[in-house]
Amino acid sequence: MNQEKLDQIMTQVKAFPGMPDTSAKLLTMLKDQETSASQIEEILKYDPGLTANILKLTNSAYFGILTKVRSVKQAVVLLGWKRLLQLVMTMCMSTVMKKPLPGYDMPHGELWRHSVAVSVAAELVVKELKIPGSDEVFTAALLHDLGKLVLGGFVQNDLQEIKGMVAKGIAFEVAEFIVLGIDHATIGARILEKWAFPSELVHAVGWHHDPDACENHCTFSDIVHVANILGMMIGFGKEIESVPSNPVTDRLGFKPVHLESMAEKTREGVDKLADILLAA
């Protein structure tokens, strides 16, 4: 590990842009139980493009709302505030997460497609396993690989050394850590800490490749770990892990034999969002 290189990486983490402005405003507002749908609509009306995309997404087959949603206020009533914030975060992050990442062999749009697929899978896992209090896991799943936006260039510079380790049977993210002194999951967690995200979401991002090392607020990291594998199984992302960790499946009550059927359901969910979210 090169300390100078690690210092350069952490400097980029500190310089990483803040949470999208609209998302930051809404996150603050949604912490206030007195916030009204009209106040949320007031914030979004200054970004007509974002509003249009949110309404298009709300009316997609994924949500299965029979009534045509024509306003943000109506979307809040039908979907709830937390769901609306998730949609705002999704649309705000789409542009930055469509950037190519040569270090990870991800062309334009591939990180975004993978992230959306993992979000869909995470919601499916929560629904299938009836896990209470997990309605925010969509956001954690969407942002689980955020750290790759910082590490991509560093990985590209040291790719031959990392690939050499992988060829010897070392997991990519472990080789990434050995060479760079930090991995993309930890970087992503640092960014979410900087954005003042809840600890459950920070841990979910930080431990999604190594959920067994998680010590606090681990349900989300377990869910995102499984969802990440489901996303890779249907062709979104480079396959690194093929099966979930056994302790994770035990904790969640998840049966590995159900992976194939859940992967197919994930594909169906992604297909319902394809025209809106996956166009890169």
Buried (B, 14 or more C-beta within 10 A) or exposed (E): EEEEBBEEBBEBBEEBEEBBEBBBBBBEBBEEEEBEBEBBBEBBEEBEEBBEBBBBBBBBBBBEBEEEBEBBBBBBEBBEBEBBBBBBBBBBBBEBBBBBBEBBEBEEBBBBBBBBBBBBBBBBBBEBBEBEEBBBBBBBBBBBBBBBBBBBBBBBBBBEEBEEBBEEEBBBBBBBBBBBBBBBBBBBBBBBBBBEBBBBBBBBBBBBBBBBEBEEBBBBBBBBBBBBBBBBBBEBBEEEBEEBBEEBBEBBEBEEEEBEEBBEBBBBBBBBBBEBBBEB
